[in-house]
Amino acid sequence: MINEPYYILAGEEGFKGRLLDAYLAAGYYRMMHTIFTTHYTQVIIEGAPMPVFWLRTQVQKIKENRKAIAIRRQCALFTITIKKAVVTGEVEDLYSLYYNSIDFSTASTCYNCIHDKDMPNPFDSMMIEIRDKGILIAAGYFDLGQNSIAGILNFYHPAYKKYSLGKYLMLQKIDYALANNIAWYYTGYIGTSFTKFDYKLFPDTVAIEVYLPVERKWVPYEMMGKPGLEGYWANILKDEV
């Protein structure tokens, strides 16, 4: 049951529309120009790989918490642009500032984070730009299906950290989904023993579902929580023995 990360290459149709919806719903996610699935990451916890579980948000069910409302208020004067995804010199300059401010390992350029120069891009992607008086201060990327979007990357100017621009970009992606009658926002995975990915529970855990790989179905996150997911993982390990 516990598999090594498994990758799928795109056919001529790419990973778009209903096909992307189907893969996302089956617990797959973008990795550069492929899609993959996994049950753990290489972050080692107590000598073992850390288990992870895929999340998605049903956007129509969201009731924003106080934090979300406060973020919208403090970012209200910034300018938002949503357009087809590109990686420009301006974007790379911003990413470089972000990259040099973080304390975790990731690609050193925006392009290398989301693209593979040796493979055609099979995704239909959009980007969000946030500007303050014309200056690019944050950018976010997401892929389009027919009834779903998948958040791929968010980054921001470190001088604007107090504005929670990463979460503001998540809110903008949710707004895009709502405006375009898209039901699902896929945010990637969460770790049971690691808090780095907990921001994906924003802005409303009631609207979030988690994928159970044995049953191959989505259930309400609040039905499980991290303790429940840890117990679920322990049972998987028992069955593997």
CYANA upper distance limits for C-alpha pairs under 8 A (distance plus 0.5 A):
  1 MET  CA    214 VAL  CA      7.75
  1 MET  CA    236 ILE  CA      7.91
  1 MET  CA    240 GLU  CA      7.65
  2 ILE  CA     39 HIS  CA      6.95
  2 ILE  CA    236 ILE  CA      8.30
  2 ILE  CA    240 GLU  CA      8.39
  3 ASN  CA     38 THR  CA      7.07
  3 ASN  CA     39 HIS  CA      7.21
  4 GLU  CA     38 THR  CA      6.90
  4 GLU  CA     39 HIS  CA      8.23
  5 PRO  CA     36 PHE  CA      7.11
  5 PRO  CA     37 THR  CA      6.14
  5 PRO  CA     38 THR  CA      4.95
  5 PRO  CA     39 HIS  CA      7.94
  6 TYR  CA     36 PHE  CA      5.74
  6 TYR  CA     37 THR  CA      5.88
  6 TYR  CA     38 THR  CA      6.98
  7 TYR  CA     34 THR  CA      7.11
  7 TYR  CA     35 ILE  CA      6.18
  7 TYR  CA     36 PHE  CA      4.69
  7 TYR  CA     37 THR  CA      7.25
  8 ILE  CA     34 THR  CA      6.37
  8 ILE  CA     35 ILE  CA      5.91
  8 ILE  CA     36 PHE  CA      6.63
  9 LEU  CA     33 HIS  CA      8.26
  9 LEU  CA     34 THR  CA      5.72
  9 LEU  CA     35 ILE  CA      7.42
 10 ALA  CA     14 GLY  CA      5.51
 10 ALA  CA     15 PHE  CA      6.85
 10 ALA  CA     33 HIS  CA      8.44
 10 ALA  CA     34 THR  CA      7.03
 10 ALA  CA    122 PRO  CA      6.91
 13 GLU  CA    122 PRO  CA      8.12
 14 GLY  CA    121 ASN  CA      8.35
 14 GLY  CA    122 PRO  CA      4.68
 14 GLY  CA    123 PHE  CA      6.82
 15 PHE  CA     19 LEU  CA      6.52
 15 PHE  CA     20 LEU  CA      5.50
 15 PHE  CA    122 PRO  CA      5.91
 15 PHE  CA    123 PHE  CA      5.83
 15 PHE  CA    124 ASP  CA      8.21
 16 LYS  CA     20 LEU  CA      5.41
 16 LYS  CA     21 ASP  CA      8.26
 16 LYS  CA    122 PRO  CA      7.87
 16 LYS  CA    123 PHE  CA      6.32
 16 LYS  CA    124 ASP  CA      6.56
 16 LYS  CA    144 LEU  CA      7.14
 16 LYS  CA    145 GLY  CA      5.80
 16 LYS  CA    146 GLN  CA      8.10
 17 GLY  CA     21 ASP  CA      6.98
 17 GLY  CA    144 LEU  CA      7.31
 17 GLY  CA    145 GLY  CA      4.44
 17 GLY  CA    146 GLN  CA      4.79
 17 GLY  CA    147 ASN  CA      8.13
 18 ARG  CA     22 ALA  CA      6.66
 18 ARG  CA    145 GLY  CA      6.46
 18 ARG  CA    146 GLN  CA      5.84
 18 ARG  CA    147 ASN  CA      7.88
 19 LEU  CA     23 TYR  CA      6.89
 19 LEU  CA    145 GLY  CA      7.91
 20 LEU  CA     24 LEU  CA      6.57
 20 LEU  CA    144 LEU  CA      8.31
 20 LEU  CA    145 GLY  CA      5.81
 20 LEU  CA    146 GLN  CA      8.35
 21 ASP  CA     25 ALA  CA      6.59
 21 ASP  CA    145 GLY  CA      5.90
 21 ASP  CA    146 GLN  CA      7.11
 21 ASP  CA    147 ASN  CA      7.04
 21 ASP  CA    148 SER  CA      6.45
 22 ALA  CA     26 ALA  CA      6.78
 23 TYR  CA     27 GLY  CA      7.07
 23 TYR  CA     28 TYR  CA      5.84
 23 TYR  CA     29 TYR  CA      7.95
 24 LEU  CA     28 TYR  CA      5.42
 24 LEU  CA     29 TYR  CA      6.53
 24 LEU  CA    186 TYR  CA      7.94
 26 ALA  CA    216 ARG  CA      7.63
 27 GLY  CA     37 THR  CA      6.73
 27 GLY  CA     54 TRP  CA      6.79
 27 GLY  CA    211 TYR  CA      7.25
 27 GLY  CA    213 PRO  CA      8.31
 28 TYR  CA     35 ILE  CA      6.66
 28 TYR  CA     36 PHE  CA      5.74
 28 TYR  CA     37 THR  CA      5.16
 29 TYR  CA     35 ILE  CA      5.65
 29 TYR  CA     36 PHE  CA      5.96
 29 TYR  CA     37 THR  CA      6.87
 29 TYR  CA    150 ALA  CA      8.41
 29 TYR  CA    188 GLY  CA      7.48
 30 ARG  CA     34 THR  CA      6.44
 30 ARG  CA     35 ILE  CA      4.83
 30 ARG  CA     36 PHE  CA      6.87
 30 ARG  CA    152 ILE  CA      7.97
 31 MET  CA     35 ILE  CA      5.84
 31 MET  CA     36 PHE  CA      6.95
 31 MET  CA    114 ILE  CA      7.75
 32 MET  CA    112 ASN  CA      8.41
 32 MET  CA    113 CYS  CA      7.27
 32 MET  CA    114 ILE  CA      5.06
 32 MET  CA    115 HIS  CA      5.29
 32 MET  CA    116 ASP  CA      6.47
 33 HIS  CA    114 ILE  CA      7.95
 33 HIS  CA    115 HIS  CA      6.56
 33 HIS  CA    116 ASP  CA      6.56
 33 HIS  CA    119 MET  CA      7.21
 33 HIS  CA    120 PRO  CA      7.68
 33 HIS  CA    121 ASN  CA      6.14
 33 HIS  CA    122 PRO  CA      6.88
 33 HIS  CA    123 PHE  CA      8.09
 34 THR  CA    122 PRO  CA      8.43
 38 THR  CA     52 VAL  CA      8.27
 39 HIS  CA     51 PRO  CA      6.26
 39 HIS  CA     52 VAL  CA      5.89
 39 HIS  CA     53 PHE  CA      7.12
 40 TYR  CA     49 PRO  CA      6.51
 40 TYR  CA     50 MET  CA      5.74
 40 TYR  CA     51 PRO  CA      4.62
 40 TYR  CA     52 VAL  CA      5.42
 40 TYR  CA     53 PHE  CA      8.50
 41 THR  CA     49 PRO  CA      6.35
 41 THR  CA     50 MET  CA      5.98
 41 THR  CA     51 PRO  CA      7.10
 41 THR  CA     52 VAL  CA      7.35
 42 GLN  CA     49 PRO  CA      5.81
 42 GLN  CA     50 MET  CA      7.21
 43 VAL  CA     49 PRO  CA      6.34
 43 VAL  CA     50 MET  CA      6.26
 44 ILE  CA     48 ALA  CA      5.73
 44 ILE  CA     49 PRO  CA      5.12
 44 ILE  CA     50 MET  CA      6.29
 45 ILE  CA     49 PRO  CA      6.60
 45 ILE  CA     50 MET  CA      6.22
 45 ILE  CA    193 SER  CA      7.79
 50 MET  CA    191 GLY  CA      7.20
 50 MET  CA    192 THR  CA      7.81
 50 MET  CA    193 SER  CA      7.37
 50 MET  CA    194 PHE  CA      8.45
 51 PRO  CA    191 GLY  CA      6.51
 51 PRO  CA    192 THR  CA      6.77
 51 PRO  CA    193 SER  CA      8.33
 51 PRO  CA    233 TRP  CA      7.69
 52 VAL  CA    189 TYR  CA      6.40
 52 VAL  CA    190 ILE  CA      5.91
 52 VAL  CA    191 GLY  CA      5.01
 52 VAL  CA    192 THR  CA      6.86
 53 PHE  CA    189 TYR  CA      5.61
 53 PHE  CA    190 ILE  CA      5.97
 53 PHE  CA    191 GLY  CA      7.16
 53 PHE  CA    192 THR  CA      8.47
 53 PHE  CA    210 VAL  CA      7.08
 53 PHE  CA    211 TYR  CA      6.76
 53 PHE  CA    212 LEU  CA      7.89
 54 TRP  CA    187 THR  CA      8.38
 54 TRP  CA    188 GLY  CA      6.05
 54 TRP  CA    189 TYR  CA      4.60
 54 TRP  CA    190 ILE  CA      6.95
 54 TRP  CA    210 VAL  CA      6.23
 54 TRP  CA    211 TYR  CA      5.90
 55 LEU  CA    186 TYR  CA      6.73
 55 LEU  CA    187 THR  CA      6.48
 55 LEU  CA    188 GLY  CA      6.24
 55 LEU  CA    189 TYR  CA      6.10
 55 LEU  CA    190 ILE  CA      7.58
 55 LEU  CA    200 LYS  CA      8.36
 55 LEU  CA    208 ILE  CA      7.29
 55 LEU  CA    209 GLU  CA      6.24
 55 LEU  CA    210 VAL  CA      5.17
 55 LEU  CA    211 TYR  CA      6.96
 56 ARG  CA    184 TRP  CA      7.04
 56 ARG  CA    185 TYR  CA      6.09
 56 ARG  CA    186 TYR  CA      4.72
 56 ARG  CA    187 THR  CA      6.36
 56 ARG  CA    188 GLY  CA      7.96
 56 ARG  CA    208 ILE  CA      6.17
 56 ARG  CA    209 GLU  CA      5.90
 56 ARG  CA    210 VAL  CA      7.12
 57 THR  CA    184 TRP  CA      6.19
 57 THR  CA    185 TYR  CA      5.55
 57 THR  CA    186 TYR  CA      6.74
 57 THR  CA    187 THR  CA      8.13
 57 THR  CA    207 ALA  CA      6.03
 57 THR  CA    208 ILE  CA      4.85
 57 THR  CA    209 GLU  CA      6.71
 58 GLN  CA     62 ILE  CA      7.55
 58 GLN  CA    183 ALA  CA      6.32
 58 GLN  CA    184 TRP  CA      5.48
 58 GLN  CA    185 TYR  CA      7.08
 58 GLN  CA    207 ALA  CA      5.88
 58 GLN  CA    208 ILE  CA      6.82
 58 GLN  CA    209 GLU  CA      8.23
 59 VAL  CA    174 ILE  CA      6.92
 59 VAL  CA    177 ALA  CA      7.74
 59 VAL  CA    178 LEU  CA      7.22
 59 VAL  CA    182 ILE  CA      8.40
 59 VAL  CA    183 ALA  CA      6.39
 59 VAL  CA    184 TRP  CA      6.56
 59 VAL  CA    185 TYR  CA      7.19
 59 VAL  CA    207 ALA  CA      7.44
 60 GLN  CA    178 LEU  CA      7.56
 60 GLN  CA    183 ALA  CA      7.30
 61 LYS  CA    206 VAL  CA      8.16
 61 LYS  CA    207 ALA  CA      5.73
 62 ILE  CA    203 PRO  CA      7.92
 62 ILE  CA    204 ASP  CA      6.34
 62 ILE  CA    206 VAL  CA      7.86
 62 ILE  CA    207 ALA  CA      5.84
 63 LYS  CA    203 PRO  CA      8.21
 63 LYS  CA    204 ASP  CA      6.70
 63 LYS  CA    207 ALA  CA      8.46
 64 GLU  CA     68 ALA  CA      6.26
 64 GLU  CA     69 ILE  CA      7.21
 64 GLU  CA    203 PRO  CA      6.11
 64 GLU  CA    204 ASP  CA      6.55
 65 ASN  CA     69 ILE  CA      7.00
 65 ASN  CA    203 PRO  CA      6.63
 65 ASN  CA    204 ASP  CA      7.09
 66 ARG  CA     70 ALA  CA      6.58
 67 LYS  CA     71 ILE  CA      6.65
 67 LYS  CA    203 PRO  CA      8.28
 68 ALA  CA     72 ARG  CA      6.77
 68 ALA  CA    167 LYS  CA      8.41
 68 ALA  CA    168 TYR  CA      8.37
 68 ALA  CA    171 LEU  CA      8.27
 68 ALA  CA    203 PRO  CA      6.70
 69 ILE  CA     73 ARG  CA      6.78
 70 ALA  CA     74 GLN  CA      6.75
 71 ILE  CA     75 CYS  CA      6.60
 71 ILE  CA    163 TYR  CA      7.25
 71 ILE  CA    164 SER  CA      7.26
 71 ILE  CA    167 LYS  CA      8.36
 71 ILE  CA    168 TYR  CA      7.00
 72 ARG  CA     76 ALA  CA      6.36
 72 ARG  CA    168 TYR  CA      7.41
 74 GLN  CA    163 TYR  CA      7.31
 75 CYS  CA    163 TYR  CA      7.28
 75 CYS  CA    168 TYR  CA      8.24
 77 LEU  CA    132 ASP  CA      8.18
 78 PHE  CA    130 ILE  CA      6.92
 78 PHE  CA    131 ARG  CA      6.14
 78 PHE  CA    132 ASP  CA      5.65
 78 PHE  CA    133 LYS  CA      8.01
 79 THR  CA    129 GLU  CA      8.45
 79 THR  CA    130 ILE  CA      6.08
 79 THR  CA    131 ARG  CA      5.56
 79 THR  CA    132 ASP  CA      6.97
 79 THR  CA    133 LYS  CA      8.34
 79 THR  CA    134 GLY  CA      8.47
 80 ILE  CA    128 ILE  CA      7.43
 80 ILE  CA    129 GLU  CA      6.28
 80 ILE  CA    130 ILE  CA      5.38
 80 ILE  CA    131 ARG  CA      7.19
 81 THR  CA    128 ILE  CA      6.15
 81 THR  CA    129 GLU  CA      5.61
 81 THR  CA    130 ILE  CA      7.17
 82 ILE  CA    126 MET  CA      7.48
 82 ILE  CA    127 MET  CA      6.19
 82 ILE  CA    128 ILE  CA      5.03
 82 ILE  CA    129 GLU  CA      6.95
 83 LYS  CA    126 MET  CA      6.12
 83 LYS  CA    127 MET  CA      6.04
 83 LYS  CA    128 ILE  CA      7.15
 84 LYS  CA    125 SER  CA      6.75
 84 LYS  CA    126 MET  CA      4.91
 84 LYS  CA    127 MET  CA      6.44
 85 ALA  CA    125 SER  CA      5.92
 85 ALA  CA    126 MET  CA      4.85
 85 ALA  CA    127 MET  CA      5.16
 85 ALA  CA    141 TYR  CA      7.36
 86 VAL  CA    127 MET  CA      7.87
 87 VAL  CA     91 VAL  CA      6.46
 87 VAL  CA     92 GLU  CA      7.49
 87 VAL  CA    110 CYS  CA      7.67
 87 VAL  CA    111 TYR  CA      6.94
 88 THR  CA     92 GLU  CA      6.76
 89 GLY  CA     93 ASP  CA      6.62
 90 GLU  CA     94 LEU  CA      6.91
 90 GLU  CA    136 LEU  CA      8.15
 91 VAL  CA     95 TYR  CA      6.64
 91 VAL  CA    110 CYS  CA      8.08
 91 VAL  CA    136 LEU  CA      8.30
 91 VAL  CA    139 ALA  CA      8.00
 92 GLU  CA     96 SER  CA      6.52
 92 GLU  CA    109 THR  CA      7.00
 92 GLU  CA    110 CYS  CA      6.48
 92 GLU  CA    111 TYR  CA      8.32
 93 ASP  CA     97 LEU  CA      7.06
 94 LEU  CA     98 TYR  CA      6.86
 94 LEU  CA    136 LEU  CA      7.84
 94 LEU  CA    137 ILE  CA      7.63
 94 LEU  CA    138 ALA  CA      8.03
 94 LEU  CA    156 TYR  CA      7.41
 94 LEU  CA    157 HIS  CA      6.76
 95 TYR  CA     99 TYR  CA      6.39
 95 TYR  CA    109 THR  CA      7.15
 95 TYR  CA    110 CYS  CA      6.61
 95 TYR  CA    155 PHE  CA      7.11
 95 TYR  CA    156 TYR  CA      7.73
 95 TYR  CA    157 HIS  CA      8.37
 96 SER  CA    100 ASN  CA      6.66
 96 SER  CA    108 SER  CA      7.79
 96 SER  CA    109 THR  CA      7.28
 97 LEU  CA    101 SER  CA      7.03
 97 LEU  CA    157 HIS  CA      6.86
 97 LEU  CA    158 PRO  CA      7.41
 98 TYR  CA    102 ILE  CA      7.08
 98 TYR  CA    155 PHE  CA      6.94
 98 TYR  CA    156 TYR  CA      6.50
 98 TYR  CA    157 HIS  CA      6.29
 98 TYR  CA    158 PRO  CA      6.43
 99 TYR  CA    106 THR  CA      8.50
 99 TYR  CA    108 SER  CA      7.06
 99 TYR  CA    109 THR  CA      8.45
101 SER  CA    158 PRO  CA      7.07
106 THR  CA    113 CYS  CA      7.89
107 ALA  CA    112 ASN  CA      6.47
107 ALA  CA    113 CYS  CA      5.58
108 SER  CA    112 ASN  CA      7.65
108 SER  CA    113 CYS  CA      8.02
109 THR  CA    113 CYS  CA      6.76
110 CYS  CA    114 ILE  CA      7.10
111 TYR  CA    115 HIS  CA      5.93
111 TYR  CA    116 ASP  CA      8.46
112 ASN  CA    116 ASP  CA      7.10
114 ILE  CA    152 ILE  CA      8.21
114 ILE  CA    153 LEU  CA      8.37
115 HIS  CA    121 ASN  CA      7.78
116 ASP  CA    120 PRO  CA      8.17
116 ASP  CA    121 ASN  CA      8.27
123 PHE  CA    143 ASP  CA      6.96
123 PHE  CA    144 LEU  CA      8.04
124 ASP  CA    143 ASP  CA      6.23
124 ASP  CA    144 LEU  CA      6.05
124 ASP  CA    145 GLY  CA      8.24
125 SER  CA    141 TYR  CA      7.50
125 SER  CA    142 PHE  CA      6.16
125 SER  CA    143 ASP  CA      4.79
125 SER  CA    144 LEU  CA      6.36
126 MET  CA    141 TYR  CA      6.29
126 MET  CA    142 PHE  CA      5.98
126 MET  CA    143 ASP  CA      6.77
126 MET  CA    144 LEU  CA      7.90
127 MET  CA    139 ALA  CA      7.45
127 MET  CA    140 GLY  CA      5.97
127 MET  CA    141 TYR  CA      4.87
127 MET  CA    142 PHE  CA      6.83
128 ILE  CA    139 ALA  CA      5.95
128 ILE  CA    140 GLY  CA      5.53
128 ILE  CA    141 TYR  CA      6.92
128 ILE  CA    169 LEU  CA      7.87
128 ILE  CA    172 GLN  CA      8.30
129 GLU  CA    136 LEU  CA      7.34
129 GLU  CA    137 ILE  CA      8.35
129 GLU  CA    138 ALA  CA      6.54
129 GLU  CA    139 ALA  CA      5.22
129 GLU  CA    140 GLY  CA      7.31
130 ILE  CA    136 LEU  CA      6.46
130 ILE  CA    137 ILE  CA      6.30
130 ILE  CA    138 ALA  CA      5.56
130 ILE  CA    139 ALA  CA      6.72
131 ARG  CA    135 ILE  CA      5.54
131 ARG  CA    136 LEU  CA      4.95
131 ARG  CA    137 ILE  CA      5.89
131 ARG  CA    138 ALA  CA      7.53
132 ASP  CA    136 LEU  CA      7.16
132 ASP  CA    137 ILE  CA      7.11
137 ILE  CA    156 TYR  CA      6.04
137 ILE  CA    157 HIS  CA      5.56
137 ILE  CA    160 TYR  CA      7.84
138 ALA  CA    154 ASN  CA      7.99
138 ALA  CA    155 PHE  CA      6.19
138 ALA  CA    156 TYR  CA      4.44
138 ALA  CA    157 HIS  CA      6.67
138 ALA  CA    165 LEU  CA      7.21
138 ALA  CA    166 GLY  CA      8.38
139 ALA  CA    154 ASN  CA      6.34
139 ALA  CA    155 PHE  CA      6.16
139 ALA  CA    156 TYR  CA      6.86
139 ALA  CA    169 LEU  CA      8.03
140 GLY  CA    152 ILE  CA      8.08
140 GLY  CA    153 LEU  CA      5.97
140 GLY  CA    154 ASN  CA      4.68
140 GLY  CA    155 PHE  CA      6.97
140 GLY  CA    169 LEU  CA      6.73
141 TYR  CA    151 GLY  CA      6.88
141 TYR  CA    152 ILE  CA      5.96
141 TYR  CA    153 LEU  CA      5.69
141 TYR  CA    154 ASN  CA      7.01
142 PHE  CA    149 ILE  CA      6.97
142 PHE  CA    150 ALA  CA      5.86
142 PHE  CA    151 GLY  CA      4.91
142 PHE  CA    152 ILE  CA      5.57
142 PHE  CA    153 LEU  CA      7.58
142 PHE  CA    173 LYS  CA      8.28
143 ASP  CA    149 ILE  CA      5.99
143 ASP  CA    150 ALA  CA      5.61
143 ASP  CA    151 GLY  CA      7.13
143 ASP  CA    152 ILE  CA      7.59
144 LEU  CA    148 SER  CA      6.92
144 LEU  CA    149 ILE  CA      5.30
144 LEU  CA    150 ALA  CA      7.29
145 GLY  CA    149 ILE  CA      6.30
146 GLN  CA    182 ILE  CA      7.84
147 ASN  CA    181 ASN  CA      8.09
147 ASN  CA    182 ILE  CA      5.18
147 ASN  CA    183 ALA  CA      6.14
147 ASN  CA    184 TRP  CA      7.00
148 SER  CA    177 ALA  CA      8.14
148 SER  CA    182 ILE  CA      6.04
148 SER  CA    183 ALA  CA      6.47
148 SER  CA    184 TRP  CA      5.04
148 SER  CA    185 TYR  CA      6.29
148 SER  CA    186 TYR  CA      7.82
149 ILE  CA    177 ALA  CA      7.69
149 ILE  CA    182 ILE  CA      7.97
149 ILE  CA    184 TRP  CA      6.87
149 ILE  CA    185 TYR  CA      5.54
149 ILE  CA    186 TYR  CA      6.68
150 ALA  CA    185 TYR  CA      6.31
150 ALA  CA    186 TYR  CA      5.09
150 ALA  CA    187 THR  CA      6.62
150 ALA  CA    188 GLY  CA      8.32
151 GLY  CA    170 MET  CA      8.41
151 GLY  CA    173 LYS  CA      8.21
151 GLY  CA    185 TYR  CA      7.76
151 GLY  CA    186 TYR  CA      6.71
151 GLY  CA    187 THR  CA      5.82
151 GLY  CA    188 GLY  CA      7.96
152 ILE  CA    187 THR  CA      8.19
154 ASN  CA    166 GLY  CA      6.35
154 ASN  CA    169 LEU  CA      7.41
155 PHE  CA    165 LEU  CA      8.34
155 PHE  CA    166 GLY  CA      6.87
156 TYR  CA    160 TYR  CA      7.77
156 TYR  CA    161 LYS  CA      8.07
156 TYR  CA    165 LEU  CA      6.98
156 TYR  CA    166 GLY  CA      7.48
157 HIS  CA    161 LYS  CA      7.55
160 TYR  CA    164 SER  CA      8.22
160 TYR  CA    165 LEU  CA      7.96
161 LYS  CA    165 LEU  CA      7.40
164 SER  CA    168 TYR  CA      6.79
165 LEU  CA    169 LEU  CA      6.51
166 GLY  CA    170 MET  CA      7.03
167 LYS  CA    171 LEU  CA      6.82
167 LYS  CA    199 TYR  CA      8.20
167 LYS  CA    202 PHE  CA      8.03
168 TYR  CA    172 GLN  CA      6.78
169 LEU  CA    173 LYS  CA      6.78
170 MET  CA    174 ILE  CA      6.79
171 LEU  CA    175 ASP  CA      6.64
171 LEU  CA    203 PRO  CA      8.49
172 GLN  CA    176 TYR  CA      6.68
173 LYS  CA    177 ALA  CA      6.78
173 LYS  CA    185 TYR  CA      8.45
174 ILE  CA    178 LEU  CA      6.71
174 ILE  CA    185 TYR  CA      7.49
175 ASP  CA    179 ALA  CA      6.56
176 TYR  CA    180 ASN  CA      6.69
177 ALA  CA    181 ASN  CA      6.53
177 ALA  CA    182 ILE  CA      5.17
177 ALA  CA    183 ALA  CA      7.39
177 ALA  CA    184 TRP  CA      8.07
177 ALA  CA    185 TYR  CA      7.86
178 LEU  CA    182 ILE  CA      6.51
178 LEU  CA    183 ALA  CA      7.98
187 THR  CA    200 LYS  CA      6.66
188 GLY  CA    200 LYS  CA      8.20
189 TYR  CA    197 PHE  CA      7.75
189 TYR  CA    200 LYS  CA      8.46
190 ILE  CA    197 PHE  CA      5.75
190 ILE  CA    198 ASP  CA      6.90
190 ILE  CA    200 LYS  CA      7.77
191 GLY  CA    195 THR  CA      7.50
191 GLY  CA    196 LYS  CA      8.41
191 GLY  CA    197 PHE  CA      7.02
191 GLY  CA    198 ASP  CA      8.32
192 THR  CA    226 LYS  CA      5.95
192 THR  CA    227 PRO  CA      8.17
192 THR  CA    229 LEU  CA      7.18
192 THR  CA    230 GLU  CA      6.52
198 ASP  CA    202 PHE  CA      8.45
201 LEU  CA    205 THR  CA      6.13
201 LEU  CA    208 ILE  CA      7.69
204 ASP  CA    208 ILE  CA      7.54
205 THR  CA    221 TYR  CA      7.27
205 THR  CA    222 GLU  CA      7.14
206 VAL  CA    220 PRO  CA      7.77
206 VAL  CA    221 TYR  CA      7.73
206 VAL  CA    222 GLU  CA      6.93
207 ALA  CA    220 PRO  CA      8.16
208 ILE  CA    220 PRO  CA      6.68
208 ILE  CA    221 TYR  CA      6.11
208 ILE  CA    222 GLU  CA      8.36
209 GLU  CA    218 TRP  CA      6.37
209 GLU  CA    219 VAL  CA      5.77
209 GLU  CA    220 PRO  CA      4.86
209 GLU  CA    221 TYR  CA      5.23
210 VAL  CA    218 TRP  CA      5.87
210 VAL  CA    219 VAL  CA      6.05
210 VAL  CA    220 PRO  CA      6.75
210 VAL  CA    221 TYR  CA      5.73
211 TYR  CA    216 ARG  CA      7.33
211 TYR  CA    217 LYS  CA      6.19
211 TYR  CA    218 TRP  CA      4.90
211 TYR  CA    219 VAL  CA      7.05
212 LEU  CA    216 ARG  CA      6.00
212 LEU  CA    217 LYS  CA      6.03
212 LEU  CA    218 TRP  CA      6.64
212 LEU  CA    219 VAL  CA      7.93
213 PRO  CA    217 LYS  CA      7.51
219 VAL  CA    223 MET  CA      7.74
220 PRO  CA    224 MET  CA      7.75
221 TYR  CA    225 GLY  CA      6.29
223 MET  CA    228 GLY  CA      8.36
224 MET  CA    228 GLY  CA      4.94
224 MET  CA    229 LEU  CA      6.36
225 GLY  CA    229 LEU  CA      6.74
226 LYS  CA    230 GLU  CA      6.59
227 PRO  CA    231 GLY  CA      6.81
228 GLY  CA    232 TYR  CA      6.62
229 LEU  CA    233 TRP  CA      6.60
230 GLU  CA    234 ALA  CA      6.70
231 GLY  CA    235 ASN  CA      6.82
232 TYR  CA    236 ILE  CA      6.96
233 TRP  CA    237 LEU  CA      6.87
234 ALA  CA    238 LYS  CA      6.85
235 ASN  CA    239 ASP  CA      6.78
236 ILE  CA    240 GLU  CA      6.84
237 LEU  CA    241 VAL  CA      7.10
